[in-house]
Amino acid sequence: MSSNSGQTLVVLRHSPYGSGLSRSGIDAALAAGAFEQSVNVLFLGAGVLQLIPEQDASTIGSKNIGKNIASLPLYDIETFWVDAQATAKFGIDPQVLPPQARLLDRDALRTLMCNHQHLLSF
Amino acid sequence: MILHTLNALPDTPAFNDCLSLLSSQDSLLLLGDGVYGALPEPLTVLERSGVAICALKSDVAAAGLTDVLPAHIRQIDYDEFVVLTEKYPRQQAWY
C-alpha cells in the first residue's frame, strides 16, 4: 500500500458546517498538495459526515465542502482514507462515498497514522 | 508511537475517537478540558488501553484538581511537554 505512507496525514474529524475546521483542513491538504508535498487525508469520526453526497449549504449561507473535497485529486491526493466504523455509526452507505474513498477499520487507521511523519488534526 | 494530546471532556466524540486509537506504546497528555479525563471513571477507561498518561499541571490547577488526581498521573509543566514532543515522532491533537 504505497499510498498508505507519506509525509503528512491531514486528519479531518469534524462535521462540515459546525465549525470552520473542515474547510481549514481541506485547505491545508490542498495547499500542501500545491507545493508538491506528500500528503494524504483521513476522514475520522464525525469527519466522515463531510463525504455525504448532495449537500446544499447555500441554505445556511455557506459554500459546499464537497467541491473542495472533489478538487483533492487535482493535487495528487488520489485516495481518501475513511473511518469504516464511523460510516457505519452514522448510517452512511459506502456506495454513496466518492470513488476515491477507501474504508479502514480501527487497526488499519492506527497503522495509517503511524506510517506518516506528521499528523495535522482538524 | 504517537503522543496524543486530549483536550476534550469524557464522552465527547474527540475523547471516544482518541480512546479507540490508543495503544500501549503511546503517551497520552491530558490538557484543557481533557484533564477531567483523569477523574476516576474516565481514567479507568483510558488506563485499560495501557497507555502512559500525564496531565498538564497548569490546567489541572485551573480545574481545581491538583490534589484530586491520583499520584501516578504525572502532572507536567510546559518544559516537560516540550520534552515529550521531542520524544515522540508524531503527535495527534484531539479536540
Backbone of each chain as ProteinMPNN parsed JSONL, in Angstrom:
{"seq_chain_A": "MSSNSGQTLVVLRHSPYGSGLSRSGIDAALAAGAFEQSVNVLFLGAGVLQLIPEQDASTIGSKNIGKNIASLPLYDIETFWVDAQATAKFGIDPQVLPPQARLLDRDALRTLMCNHQHLLSF", "coords_chain_A": {"N_chain_A": [[0.852, -1.199, 0.0], [1.415, 1.613, -1.143], [0.398, 4.194, -1.176], [-0.361, 4.375, 1.332], [1.459, 5.463, 2.961], [3.478, 8.273, 3.85], [4.466, 11.736, 4.024], [2.803, 13.638, 5.399], [-0.214, 13.435, 7.176], [-3.414, 14.538, 6.922], [-5.797, 14.846, 9.264], [-9.165, 14.68, 9.413], [-11.711, 15.442, 11.446], [-14.099, 16.652, 12.079], [-17.539, 17.783, 11.721], [-19.064, 19.053, 8.637], [-20.15, 21.77, 8.648], [-20.38, 22.704, 11.221], [-18.282, 24.046, 12.289], [-15.38, 25.98, 11.301], [-13.433, 24.182, 10.84], [-13.379, 21.909, 9.128], [-13.229, 22.959, 6.547], [-10.833, 24.377, 6.774], [-9.077, 22.264, 7.148], [-9.247, 20.801, 4.719], [-8.336, 22.821, 3.045], [-5.716, 23.033, 3.993], [-4.707, 20.569, 3.181], [-4.933, 20.849, 0.401], [-3.226, 23.014, -0.016], [-0.765, 21.928, 0.791], [-0.571, 19.944, -1.123], [-0.4, 21.547, -3.407], [2.13, 22.532, -3.174], [3.522, 20.353, -3.794], [3.946, 18.531, -1.76], [4.095, 15.414, -0.025], [1.105, 14.252, 0.789], [-1.675, 12.958, 2.584], [-5.171, 12.273, 3.17], [-7.373, 11.731, 5.903], [-10.547, 10.816, 6.838], [-12.05, 10.908, 9.791], [-14.04, 9.685, 12.493], [-16.581, 12.049, 13.19], [-15.805, 13.392, 10.968], [-16.367, 11.933, 8.685], [-18.83, 12.761, 7.915], [-18.487, 14.829, 6.205], [-18.404, 13.695, 3.756], [-20.874, 12.997, 2.846], [-23.063, 12.83, 0.118], [-24.484, 15.292, -2.184], [-24.858, 17.658, -0.653], [-26.312, 20.752, 0.331], [-25.29, 23.597, 1.071], [-25.986, 26.173, 0.642], [-28.333, 26.846, 1.744], [-27.79, 27.559, 4.31], [-26.214, 29.674, 4.004], [-23.602, 29.039, 3.404], [-20.717, 27.692, 1.63], [-20.607, 24.694, -0.311], [-18.792, 21.978, 1.006], [-18.116, 19.854, -0.445], [-17.173, 20.446, -3.039], [-14.594, 21.366, -2.587], [-13.479, 19.067, -1.54], [-13.714, 17.403, -3.741], [-11.788, 18.479, -5.35], [-9.386, 17.586, -4.447], [-8.062, 15.346, -5.762], [-6.927, 16.675, -7.947], [-4.679, 17.698, -6.925], [-2.983, 15.64, -6.62], [-3.854, 14.03, -4.55], [-5.044, 11.157, -4.267], [-6.373, 9.219, -2.921], [-8.911, 8.831, -0.528], [-8.824, 8.242, 2.738], [-10.946, 6.517, 4.927], [-12.815, 6.284, 7.92], [-14.174, 3.361, 8.733], [-15.768, 2.409, 10.805], [-17.024, 4.723, 11.715], [-18.569, 5.481, 9.488], [-20.415, 3.44, 9.481], [-21.61, 3.881, 11.954], [-22.843, 6.361, 11.557], [-24.614, 5.653, 9.656], [-23.984, 5.801, 6.939], [-24.061, 4.817, 3.673], [-21.59, 2.945, 2.156], [-21.575, 2.899, -0.618], [-22.345, 5.402, -1.514], [-20.226, 7.019, -1.144], [-17.421, 9.046, -2.318], [-15.597, 7.984, -5.289], [-12.916, 7.794, -4.653], [-12.733, 6.983, -2.079], [-11.538, 4.921, 0.531], [-12.247, 2.444, 2.776], [-11.29, 1.944, 6.161], [-10.602, -0.176, 8.941], [-10.354, 0.158, 12.591], [-7.812, -0.771, 13.462], [-6.333, -0.617, 11.111], [-6.44, 2.105, 10.705], [-4.841, 3.068, 12.741], [-2.366, 2.048, 11.963], [-2.087, 3.444, 9.581], [-1.825, 6.074, 10.573], [0.574, 5.845, 12.02], [2.298, 5.425, 9.952], [2.867, 7.828, 8.89], [4.855, 10.815, 8.909], [4.061, 13.235, 9.966], [1.203, 14.475, 11.69], [-1.682, 16.241, 11.062], [-4.238, 17.751, 12.655], [-7.621, 18.371, 12.212]], "CA_chain_A": [[0.0, 0.0, 0.0], [2.341, 2.737, -1.183], [-0.299, 5.438, -0.847], [-0.672, 4.304, 2.758], [2.517, 6.087, 3.735], [3.84, 9.576, 3.306], [4.981, 12.733, 4.949], [1.816, 14.309, 6.233], [-1.596, 12.959, 7.134], [-4.383, 15.512, 7.411], [-6.861, 14.097, 9.926], [-10.375, 15.506, 9.411], [-12.606, 14.765, 12.37], [-15.251, 17.466, 12.454], [-18.632, 17.854, 10.752], [-18.711, 20.048, 7.612], [-20.556, 23.169, 8.817], [-20.455, 23.062, 12.636], [-17.161, 24.944, 12.569], [-14.577, 26.196, 10.096], [-12.304, 23.25, 10.864], [-13.331, 21.002, 7.979], [-12.739, 23.735, 5.406], [-9.409, 24.654, 7.02], [-8.334, 21.017, 6.953], [-9.17, 20.531, 3.28], [-7.447, 23.864, 2.501], [-4.338, 22.673, 4.348], [-4.312, 19.458, 2.306], [-4.771, 21.396, -0.953], [-2.017, 23.845, -0.021], [0.387, 21.023, 0.821], [-0.512, 19.316, -2.445], [0.024, 22.553, -4.388], [3.588, 22.656, -3.055], [4.048, 19.03, -4.121], [4.275, 17.76, -0.568], [3.409, 14.132, 0.063], [0.045, 14.448, 1.779], [-2.86, 12.114, 2.495], [-6.263, 12.733, 4.024], [-8.136, 10.716, 6.624], [-11.817, 11.266, 7.4], [-12.156, 10.115, 11.013], [-15.161, 10.078, 13.355], [-17.591, 12.906, 12.556], [-15.266, 13.868, 9.687], [-16.97, 11.212, 7.553], [-20.049, 13.49, 7.518], [-18.107, 15.715, 5.098], [-18.447, 12.942, 2.498], [-22.254, 12.737, 2.44], [-23.258, 13.498, -1.176], [-25.603, 16.216, -2.43], [-25.051, 18.672, 0.387], [-26.676, 22.072, -0.197], [-25.003, 24.519, 2.165], [-26.494, 27.515, 0.323], [-29.481, 27.074, 2.633], [-27.289, 28.16, 5.548], [-25.3, 30.752, 3.634], [-22.216, 28.551, 3.292], [-20.365, 27.001, 0.39], [-20.479, 23.249, -0.144], [-17.436, 21.472, 1.234], [-17.901, 18.775, -1.427], [-16.361, 20.902, -4.18], [-13.193, 21.393, -2.132], [-13.026, 17.674, -1.428], [-13.603, 16.86, -5.097], [-10.598, 19.009, -6.024], [-8.176, 16.97, -3.876], [-7.285, 14.56, -6.743], [-6.174, 17.572, -8.834], [-3.406, 17.978, -6.24], [-2.346, 14.326, -6.423], [-4.377, 13.296, -3.394], [-5.901, 10.263, -5.056], [-7.091, 8.305, -2.039], [-9.478, 9.396, 0.7], [-8.948, 7.191, 3.756], [-12.216, 6.766, 5.624], [-13.089, 5.507, 9.134], [-15.301, 2.471, 8.431], [-16.646, 2.329, 11.98], [-17.825, 5.949, 11.777], [-19.588, 5.469, 8.424], [-21.46, 2.53, 9.949], [-22.294, 4.533, 13.073], [-23.684, 7.441, 11.04], [-25.539, 5.102, 8.661], [-23.615, 6.223, 5.585], [-23.861, 3.689, 2.768], [-20.296, 3.111, 1.467], [-21.797, 3.077, -2.06], [-22.545, 6.809, -1.868], [-18.972, 7.76, -0.921], [-16.683, 9.327, -3.559], [-14.864, 6.802, -5.772], [-11.557, 7.748, -4.076], [-12.814, 6.585, -0.667], [-11.132, 3.565, 0.929], [-12.634, 2.255, 4.174], [-10.299, 1.29, 7.021], [-11.033, -0.433, 10.315], [-9.582, 0.926, 13.565], [-6.412, -1.199, 13.467], [-5.701, -0.076, 9.906], [-6.319, 3.55, 10.926], [-3.648, 3.258, 13.59], [-1.199, 1.802, 11.112], [-2.002, 4.586, 8.658], [-1.301, 7.234, 11.305], [1.97, 5.596, 12.387], [3.098, 5.414, 8.727], [3.115, 9.205, 8.457], [5.776, 11.534, 9.793], [3.375, 14.345, 10.633], [-0.243, 14.414, 11.737], [-2.325, 17.553, 11.211], [-5.592, 17.406, 13.093], [-8.649, 19.412, 12.05]], "C_chain_A": [[0.884, 1.243, 0.0], [1.656, 4.044, -0.801], [-0.712, 5.461, 0.623], [0.447, 4.909, 3.61], [2.887, 7.409, 3.087], [4.288, 10.499, 4.396], [3.916, 13.163, 5.945], [0.439, 13.677, 6.058], [-2.483, 14.049, 7.727], [-5.577, 14.733, 7.959], [-8.076, 15.013, 10.091], [-11.419, 14.837, 10.294], [-13.809, 15.598, 12.804], [-16.28, 17.535, 11.33], [-18.421, 19.065, 9.831], [-19.039, 21.5, 7.964], [-20.678, 23.603, 10.286], [-19.36, 24.02, 13.059], [-16.423, 25.157, 11.254], [-13.472, 25.165, 9.933], [-12.211, 22.374, 9.62], [-12.759, 21.722, 6.767], [-11.236, 24.035, 5.555], [-8.556, 23.413, 6.752], [-8.155, 20.681, 5.485], [-8.231, 21.544, 2.621], [-5.981, 23.53, 2.778], [-3.829, 21.552, 3.443], [-4.055, 19.959, 0.884], [-3.486, 22.22, -1.05], [-0.768, 22.969, -0.037], [0.561, 20.351, -0.535], [0.01, 20.277, -3.502], [1.532, 22.756, -4.349], [4.265, 21.295, -3.195], [4.59, 18.291, -2.895], [3.513, 16.435, -0.622], [2.367, 14.228, 1.184], [-1.113, 13.491, 1.517], [-3.929, 12.664, 3.422], [-6.981, 11.543, 4.645], [-9.394, 11.365, 7.199], [-12.143, 10.35, 8.575], [-13.34, 10.603, 11.851], [-16.167, 10.914, 12.583], [-17.104, 13.491, 11.233], [-15.873, 13.167, 8.484], [-18.237, 11.915, 7.062], [-19.763, 14.472, 6.381], [-18.316, 15.042, 3.75], [-19.865, 12.592, 2.052], [-22.528, 13.513, 1.148], [-24.44, 14.469, -1.158], [-25.901, 17.121, -1.249], [-25.416, 19.99, -0.295], [-26.519, 23.097, 0.921], [-25.462, 25.938, 1.86], [-27.662, 27.869, 1.249], [-29.061, 27.686, 3.965], [-26.245, 29.232, 5.253], [-23.842, 30.336, 3.581], [-21.979, 27.967, 1.906], [-20.239, 25.51, 0.678], [-19.025, 22.853, 0.033], [-17.073, 20.444, 0.153], [-17.022, 19.184, -2.59], [-14.884, 20.935, -3.818], [-12.634, 19.977, -2.067], [-12.803, 17.079, -2.814], [-12.349, 17.353, -5.814], [-9.302, 18.391, -5.5], [-7.378, 16.16, -4.91], [-6.487, 15.431, -7.713], [-4.815, 17.914, -8.24], [-2.719, 16.675, -5.83], [-2.728, 13.645, -5.122], [-5.46, 12.376, -3.938], [-6.747, 9.346, -4.192], [-7.622, 9.059, -0.834], [-9.625, 8.244, 1.69], [-10.123, 7.529, 4.669], [-12.396, 5.771, 6.776], [-14.356, 4.661, 8.919], [-16.309, 2.419, 9.585], [-17.563, 3.552, 12.06], [-18.893, 5.976, 10.68], [-20.748, 4.563, 8.839], [-22.303, 3.202, 11.03], [-23.259, 5.61, 12.586], [-24.627, 6.959, 9.933], [-25.254, 5.559, 7.25], [-23.309, 4.973, 4.751], [-22.532, 3.887, 2.032], [-20.442, 3.353, -0.035], [-21.904, 4.552, -2.457], [-21.268, 7.641, -1.687], [-18.271, 8.031, -2.258], [-15.864, 8.111, -3.986], [-13.461, 6.689, -5.178], [-11.554, 7.181, -2.666], [-12.375, 5.135, -0.481], [-11.414, 3.43, 2.417], [-11.541, 1.499, 4.941], [-10.909, 1.011, 8.383], [-10.059, 0.243, 11.281], [-8.105, 0.518, 13.598], [-5.663, -0.615, 12.276], [-5.518, 1.436, 10.013], [-5.061, 3.866, 11.727], [-2.379, 3.107, 12.778], [-0.981, 2.967, 10.161], [-1.363, 5.792, 9.359], [0.189, 7.051, 11.615], [2.879, 5.574, 11.162], [3.369, 6.815, 8.188], [4.033, 9.908, 9.448], [5.07, 12.617, 10.589], [1.864, 14.121, 10.583], [-0.763, 15.837, 11.93], [-3.787, 17.303, 11.504], [-6.541, 18.6, 12.959], [-10.007, 18.86, 12.442]], "O_chain_A": [[1.077, 1.86, 1.047], [2.269, 4.906, -0.172], [-1.321, 6.418, 1.101], [0.385, 4.869, 4.839], [2.63, 7.624, 1.903], [4.466, 10.098, 5.546], [4.096, 13.07, 7.159], [-0.008, 13.421, 4.94], [-2.323, 14.434, 8.885], [-6.278, 14.048, 7.214], [-8.02, 16.001, 10.822], [-11.955, 13.787, 9.939], [-14.463, 15.275, 13.795], [-15.953, 17.371, 10.155], [-17.694, 19.994, 10.185], [-18.268, 22.391, 7.607], [-21.04, 24.747, 10.562], [-19.489, 24.721, 14.062], [-16.789, 24.59, 10.225], [-12.668, 25.251, 9.005], [-11.119, 22.118, 9.112], [-11.918, 21.181, 6.048], [-10.476, 23.955, 4.59], [-7.458, 23.504, 6.202], [-7.062, 20.321, 5.048], [-7.433, 21.188, 1.753], [-5.117, 23.716, 1.921], [-2.683, 21.57, 2.995], [-3.088, 19.553, 0.24], [-2.753, 22.135, -2.036], [0.174, 23.233, -0.785], [1.677, 20.205, -1.035], [0.769, 19.883, -4.387], [2.145, 23.106, -5.357], [5.408, 21.102, -2.782], [5.556, 17.532, -2.982], [2.425, 16.353, -1.193], [2.708, 14.277, 2.366], [-1.482, 13.247, 0.368], [-3.637, 13.425, 4.344], [-7.171, 10.503, 4.014], [-9.316, 12.337, 7.949], [-12.468, 9.177, 8.393], [-13.607, 11.804, 11.907], [-16.567, 10.558, 11.474], [-17.9, 14.027, 10.462], [-15.899, 13.724, 7.386], [-18.672, 11.696, 5.932], [-20.679, 14.897, 5.677], [-18.399, 15.713, 2.722], [-20.051, 11.967, 1.008], [-22.259, 14.712, 1.078], [-25.268, 14.462, -0.247], [-27.06, 17.324, -0.889], [-24.895, 20.309, -1.364], [-27.476, 23.425, 1.623], [-25.347, 26.82, 2.712], [-27.938, 29.042, 1.5], [-29.887, 28.266, 4.67], [-25.492, 29.644, 6.135], [-22.947, 31.173, 3.698], [-22.908, 27.776, 1.122], [-19.82, 25.108, 1.763], [-18.142, 23.323, -0.685], [-15.9, 20.198, -0.126], [-16.221, 18.389, -3.081], [-14.027, 20.581, -4.627], [-11.501, 19.71, -2.469], [-11.839, 16.348, -3.041], [-11.893, 16.728, -6.771], [-8.231, 18.645, -6.051], [-6.152, 16.261, -4.946], [-5.475, 14.98, -8.249], [-3.911, 18.36, -8.947], [-1.986, 16.614, -4.843], [-2.002, 12.775, -4.64], [-6.626, 12.755, -4.055], [-7.721, 8.762, -4.666], [-6.899, 9.824, -0.194], [-10.464, 7.364, 1.495], [-10.276, 8.663, 5.122], [-12.159, 4.574, 6.62], [-15.469, 5.187, 8.924], [-17.522, 2.389, 9.377], [-18.733, 3.434, 12.425], [-20.006, 6.446, 10.918], [-21.912, 4.873, 8.585], [-23.531, 3.111, 11.031], [-24.354, 5.761, 13.127], [-25.353, 7.758, 9.341], [-26.174, 5.695, 6.443], [-22.422, 4.187, 5.081], [-22.36, 4.896, 1.348], [-19.558, 3.936, -0.661], [-21.595, 4.917, -3.591], [-21.236, 8.822, -2.036], [-18.507, 7.313, -3.23], [-15.478, 7.297, -3.147], [-12.872, 5.608, -5.194], [-10.488, 6.921, -2.109], [-12.781, 4.245, -1.228], [-10.893, 4.196, 3.227], [-10.952, 0.545, 4.432], [-11.639, 1.84, 8.926], [-9.062, 0.828, 10.858], [-7.235, 1.376, 13.748], [-4.52, -0.176, 12.398], [-4.558, 1.988, 9.476], [-4.325, 4.806, 11.424], [-1.449, 3.907, 12.878], [0.144, 3.422, 9.956], [-0.476, 6.445, 8.809], [0.972, 7.992, 11.486], [4.097, 5.691, 11.298], [4.021, 6.974, 7.157], [4.001, 9.645, 10.65], [5.423, 12.891, 11.736], [1.319, 13.648, 9.586], [-0.34, 16.547, 12.843], [-4.496, 16.708, 10.693], [-6.303, 19.676, 13.508], [-11.007, 19.576, 12.377]]}, "seq_chain_B": "MILHTLNALPDTPAFNDCLSLLSSQDSLLLLGDGVYGALPEPLTVLERSGVAICALKSDVAAAGLTDVLPAHIRQIDYDEFVVLTEKYPRQQAWY", "coords_chain_B": {"N_chain_B": [[4.478, 4.891, 17.498], [2.811, 7.345, 19.166], [2.219, 10.613, 20.358], [-0.527, 11.512, 22.038], [-2.55, 14.302, 22.422], [-5.052, 15.247, 24.456], [-7.79, 17.259, 24.5], [-10.536, 17.46, 25.515], [-13.738, 16.833, 26.942], [-14.715, 13.879, 28.844], [-16.628, 11.356, 27.141], [-17.193, 12.858, 24.903], [-17.131, 13.108, 21.25], [-14.412, 13.522, 20.448], [-12.95, 12.586, 22.645], [-13.763, 9.894, 22.668], [-12.957, 9.004, 20.111], [-10.21, 9.307, 20.355], [-9.706, 7.519, 22.475], [-10.278, 5.093, 21.209], [-8.135, 4.737, 19.574], [-5.837, 4.54, 21.024], [-2.699, 3.123, 22.024], [-0.529, 0.802, 23.731], [2.07, 1.58, 23.32], [2.013, 4.268, 23.165], [1.836, 7.741, 24.347], [-0.302, 9.659, 26.451], [-1.365, 12.877, 26.841], [-3.174, 14.849, 28.96], [-4.94, 17.802, 28.602], [-6.31, 21.17, 28.959], [-9.846, 20.918, 28.809], [-9.498, 18.246, 28.801], [-8.284, 17.375, 31.126], [-10.181, 16.519, 32.895], [-10.52, 13.942, 32.257], [-8.931, 12.507, 33.908], [-10.309, 11.975, 36.141], [-11.909, 9.566, 38.335], [-13.748, 7.652, 36.947], [-13.614, 8.05, 33.994], [-10.829, 7.757, 33.844], [-10.302, 5.102, 34.49], [-11.27, 3.89, 32.201], [-9.563, 4.967, 30.225], [-7.087, 3.98, 31.103], [-7.269, 1.323, 30.602], [-6.33, 0.952, 28.069], [-3.637, 0.738, 28.307], [-1.919, 2.811, 27.906], [0.576, 5.355, 28.601], [-0.13, 7.89, 30.881], [-0.309, 11.392, 31.374], [-0.76, 14.721, 32.744], [-1.383, 18.184, 32.082], [0.041, 20.433, 34.229], [-0.708, 23.153, 34.845], [-3.284, 23.349, 33.781], [-4.573, 21.405, 35.227], [-4.448, 22.535, 37.755], [-5.979, 24.835, 37.315], [-8.457, 23.69, 37.023], [-8.911, 22.909, 39.55], [-8.001, 20.472, 40.424], [-5.612, 19.593, 41.408], [-4.937, 18.259, 43.851], [-6.64, 16.228, 43.674], [-6.275, 14.424, 41.637], [-5.023, 11.11, 41.031], [-1.863, 9.98, 42.389], [-0.221, 8.644, 40.592], [-0.69, 9.702, 38.126], [1.186, 11.669, 36.311], [1.881, 15.076, 36.754], [2.68, 17.512, 34.53], [4.821, 20.28, 33.506], [5.106, 23.029, 31.099], [7.706, 22.887, 29.999], [8.326, 20.208, 30.316], [6.369, 19.187, 28.684], [7.329, 19.975, 26.193], [9.629, 18.384, 26.095], [8.414, 15.921, 25.937], [7.193, 16.091, 23.405], [9.444, 16.007, 21.872], [10.294, 13.461, 22.219], [8.462, 11.814, 21.024], [7.776, 10.83, 17.707], [5.54, 11.653, 16.319], [2.53, 13.579, 16.693], [-0.821, 13.564, 17.774], [-3.521, 15.642, 17.878], [-6.35, 15.844, 19.793], [-9.433, 17.362, 19.872]], "CA_chain_B": [[4.489, 5.688, 18.72], [2.11, 8.619, 18.979], [1.84, 11.418, 21.518], [-1.895, 12.01, 21.902], [-2.936, 15.372, 23.339], [-6.516, 15.195, 24.528], [-8.397, 18.465, 25.055], [-11.983, 17.275, 25.361], [-14.375, 16.173, 28.083], [-15.121, 12.487, 28.647], [-17.873, 11.064, 26.412], [-17.322, 13.625, 23.656], [-16.555, 12.358, 20.123], [-12.942, 13.593, 20.441], [-12.491, 11.673, 23.699], [-14.009, 8.499, 22.272], [-12.09, 8.68, 18.97], [-8.866, 9.162, 20.923], [-9.699, 6.272, 23.236], [-10.306, 3.916, 20.335], [-6.883, 4.61, 18.813], [-4.69, 4.488, 21.932], [-2.004, 1.85, 22.132], [0.354, 0.78, 24.901], [3.359, 2.238, 23.009], [1.768, 5.711, 23.05], [1.621, 8.535, 25.553], [-1.49, 10.497, 26.417], [-1.281, 14.079, 27.68], [-4.469, 15.484, 29.163], [-4.822, 19.251, 28.78], [-7.602, 21.848, 28.822], [-10.946, 20.105, 29.336], [-9.056, 16.849, 28.862], [-7.828, 16.979, 32.471], [-11.277, 15.817, 33.593], [-10.361, 12.527, 31.923], [-8.178, 11.843, 34.972], [-11.224, 11.647, 37.244], [-11.875, 8.101, 38.464], [-14.435, 6.789, 35.971], [-12.958, 8.061, 32.68], [-9.435, 7.299, 33.946], [-10.337, 3.642, 34.411], [-11.464, 3.536, 30.786], [-8.339, 5.318, 29.492], [-5.969, 3.139, 31.531], [-7.458, -0.007, 30.022], [-5.572, 0.899, 26.814], [-2.228, 0.508, 28.61], [-1.152, 3.993, 27.519], [1.13, 6.169, 29.693], [-0.974, 9.087, 30.976], [0.085, 12.52, 32.21], [-1.689, 15.845, 32.622], [-0.705, 19.477, 32.131], [-0.077, 20.918, 35.606], [-1.431, 24.426, 34.954], [-4.699, 23.114, 33.502], [-5.078, 20.641, 36.37], [-4.63, 23.51, 38.839], [-7.109, 25.694, 36.946], [-9.684, 22.92, 37.223], [-9.034, 22.588, 40.975], [-7.844, 19.021, 40.56], [-4.22, 19.261, 41.76], [-4.87, 17.264, 44.926], [-7.684, 15.225, 43.44], [-5.797, 13.395, 40.719], [-4.188, 10.092, 41.671], [-0.435, 10.315, 42.365], [0.503, 8.027, 39.47], [-0.857, 10.536, 36.929], [2.216, 12.699, 36.435], [1.47, 16.42, 36.339], [3.882, 18.071, 33.904], [4.767, 21.683, 33.107], [5.287, 23.211, 29.65], [9.026, 22.401, 29.6], [8.242, 18.74, 30.197], [5.53, 18.979, 27.499], [8.237, 20.088, 25.043], [10.463, 17.179, 26.116], [7.546, 14.828, 25.468], [7.015, 16.215, 21.946], [10.703, 15.614, 21.232], [10.455, 12.017, 22.383], [7.556, 11.106, 20.122], [7.94, 11.33, 16.338], [4.321, 12.286, 15.793], [1.552, 13.983, 17.712], [-2.202, 13.695, 17.304], [-4.288, 16.521, 18.76], [-7.792, 15.534, 19.851], [-10.121, 18.499, 20.452]], "C_chain_B": [[3.878, 7.063, 18.469], [1.953, 9.299, 20.342], [0.441, 11.963, 21.245], [-2.082, 13.16, 22.891], [-4.457, 15.466, 23.308], [-7.044, 16.437, 25.246], [-9.91, 18.385, 24.823], [-12.518, 16.52, 26.574], [-14.634, 14.7, 27.794], [-16.47, 12.403, 27.927], [-18.134, 11.987, 25.231], [-16.761, 12.776, 22.512], [-15.025, 12.381, 20.121], [-12.351, 12.619, 21.464], [-12.615, 10.227, 23.224], [-13.156, 8.077, 21.081], [-10.66, 8.455, 19.441], [-8.744, 7.807, 21.608], [-9.565, 5.058, 22.32], [-8.998, 3.728, 19.571], [-5.637, 4.58, 19.701], [-4.033, 3.115, 21.886], [-0.968, 1.946, 23.253], [1.709, 1.421, 24.609], [3.232, 3.758, 23.024], [1.845, 6.407, 24.404], [0.384, 9.394, 25.358], [-1.286, 11.661, 27.383], [-2.66, 14.719, 27.75], [-4.244, 16.977, 29.372], [-6.176, 19.904, 28.526], [-8.696, 21.03, 29.481], [-10.56, 18.632, 29.471], [-8.637, 16.407, 30.248], [-8.925, 16.258, 33.259], [-11.28, 14.32, 33.256], [-9.583, 11.77, 32.982], [-9.033, 11.628, 36.218], [-11.504, 10.142, 37.204], [-12.514, 7.312, 37.315], [-13.797, 6.828, 34.573], [-11.527, 7.544, 32.723], [-9.354, 5.777, 33.851], [-10.426, 3.191, 32.963], [-10.18, 3.806, 29.995], [-7.206, 4.357, 29.824], [-6.064, 1.718, 30.986], [-6.637, -0.172, 28.738], [-4.095, 0.6, 27.059], [-1.335, 1.693, 28.304], [-0.582, 4.686, 28.77], [0.393, 7.511, 29.713], [-0.324, 10.152, 31.85], [-0.873, 13.679, 31.942], [-0.923, 17.148, 32.772], [-1.039, 20.177, 33.454], [-0.948, 22.174, 35.714], [-2.93, 24.23, 34.716], [-5.366, 22.304, 34.618], [-5.376, 21.596, 37.527], [-5.844, 24.395, 38.566], [-8.435, 25.002, 37.22], [-9.892, 22.554, 38.696], [-8.803, 21.121, 41.276], [-6.453, 18.599, 41.038], [-4.137, 18.154, 42.809], [-5.881, 16.131, 44.745], [-7.164, 14.082, 42.568], [-4.939, 12.373, 41.448], [-2.708, 10.383, 41.427], [0.272, 9.747, 41.138], [0.24, 8.747, 38.144], [0.099, 11.717, 37.075], [1.684, 14.034, 35.946], [2.706, 17.153, 35.824], [3.69, 19.547, 33.545], [5.07, 21.792, 31.598], [6.654, 22.726, 29.172], [9.006, 20.887, 29.406], [7.36, 18.339, 29.004], [6.422, 18.999, 26.252], [9.12, 18.845, 24.945], [9.679, 15.988, 25.549], [7.376, 14.882, 23.939], [8.296, 15.828, 21.206], [10.882, 14.101, 21.234], [9.602, 11.233, 21.377], [7.639, 11.692, 18.719], [6.685, 12.02, 15.798], [3.329, 12.545, 16.926], [0.175, 14.075, 17.08], [-2.973, 14.515, 18.332], [-5.774, 16.174, 18.662], [-8.494, 16.687, 20.559], [-11.486, 18.668, 19.824]], "O_chain_B": [[4.378, 7.839, 17.654], [1.606, 8.663, 21.337], [0.245, 12.771, 20.337], [-1.799, 13.001, 24.079], [-5.06, 15.729, 22.268], [-6.786, 16.644, 26.432], [-10.476, 19.145, 24.038], [-11.831, 15.678, 27.152], [-14.761, 14.308, 26.634], [-17.332, 13.266, 28.088], [-19.197, 11.906, 24.614], [-16.005, 11.835, 22.753], [-14.399, 11.364, 19.822], [-11.378, 11.919, 21.182], [-11.682, 9.436, 23.363], [-12.682, 6.942, 21.027], [-9.982, 7.532, 18.987], [-7.808, 7.049, 21.357], [-8.83, 4.117, 22.621], [-8.775, 2.67, 18.982], [-4.514, 4.593, 19.197], [-4.697, 2.091, 21.734], [-0.585, 3.04, 23.667], [2.432, 1.774, 25.541], [4.234, 4.463, 22.909], [1.911, 5.767, 25.454], [0.065, 9.804, 24.242], [-1.065, 11.464, 28.578], [-3.241, 15.085, 26.727], [-3.447, 17.373, 30.222], [-7.077, 19.289, 27.956], [-8.51, 20.506, 30.579], [-11.223, 17.871, 30.175], [-8.626, 15.211, 30.54], [-8.638, 15.486, 34.174], [-11.969, 13.534, 33.905], [-9.563, 10.539, 32.977], [-8.534, 11.152, 37.237], [-11.353, 9.513, 36.157], [-11.889, 6.403, 36.768], [-13.471, 5.78, 34.016], [-11.054, 6.957, 31.75], [-8.454, 5.231, 33.213], [-9.757, 2.245, 32.547], [-9.759, 2.976, 29.19], [-6.447, 3.96, 28.94], [-5.067, 1.0, 30.917], [-6.287, -1.29, 28.36], [-3.373, 0.249, 26.125], [-0.114, 1.594, 28.428], [-1.169, 4.619, 29.85], [0.301, 8.188, 28.689], [0.158, 9.852, 32.942], [-1.694, 13.621, 31.026], [0.068, 17.215, 33.5], [-2.195, 20.469, 33.762], [-1.825, 22.249, 36.575], [-3.752, 24.87, 35.373], [-6.547, 22.482, 34.917], [-6.408, 21.489, 38.19], [-6.637, 24.673, 39.466], [-9.415, 25.642, 37.602], [-10.911, 21.965, 39.056], [-9.331, 20.584, 42.249], [-6.14, 17.41, 41.076], [-3.351, 17.217, 42.664], [-5.961, 15.208, 45.556], [-7.557, 12.928, 42.736], [-4.209, 12.721, 42.377], [-2.338, 10.954, 40.401], [1.268, 10.314, 40.689], [0.881, 8.435, 37.14], [-0.142, 12.638, 37.854], [1.107, 14.123, 34.862], [3.656, 17.39, 36.57], [2.572, 20.008, 33.314], [5.263, 20.785, 30.918], [6.765, 22.208, 28.061], [9.589, 20.357, 28.46], [7.571, 17.292, 28.392], [6.29, 18.151, 25.37], [9.338, 18.314, 23.856], [10.207, 15.171, 24.794], [7.41, 13.851, 23.267], [8.248, 15.378, 20.061], [11.54, 13.539, 20.359], [9.971, 10.143, 20.942], [7.581, 12.91, 18.551], [6.774, 12.875, 14.917], [3.294, 11.851, 17.942], [0.023, 14.603, 15.978], [-3.069, 14.139, 19.5], [-6.367, 16.209, 17.583], [-8.194, 16.971, 21.718], [-12.224, 19.584, 20.188]]}, "name": "protein", "num_of_chains": 2, "seq": "MSSNSGQTLVVLRHSPYGSGLSRSGIDAALAAGAFEQSVNVLFLGAGVLQLIPEQDASTIGSKNIGKNIASLPLYDIETFWVDAQATAKFGIDPQVLPPQARLLDRDALRTLMCNHQHLLSFMILHTLNALPDTPAFNDCLSLLSSQDSLLLLGDGVYGALPEPLTVLERSGVAICALKSDVAAAGLTDVLPAHIRQIDYDEFVVLTEKYPRQQAWY"}
